[in-house]
Amino acid sequence: MVKVKRMVLDVLKPHQPNGLEFASVLAEHCPDCHIKYSVLEVDEQTETTIVVIDGDHIQFDIVSETISSMGATIHSIDEVEVIGLQPESE
């Protein structure tokens, strides 16, 4: 089993929700996670952003679904940090 501790995502999103709302919704769906949101590029309809998520056990499925629910798309996973865990003995 592994735990995901950090992810850096390249995300394309519409202008709305704004960055504060976007990061806040992610934080609501990823308890005990630290979210950092940075804008790299802006055009007429979209923003290219970098979203850094740090936490003890990040669940990518929840992150991906939450991002999609706000009309955004994950372009790539630019960085990931995982920790391998010993299997629990029975």
Helices and strands as residue ranges (DSSP letters): E 2-14, H 19-29, E 34-42, E 46-54, H 60-69, E 73-84
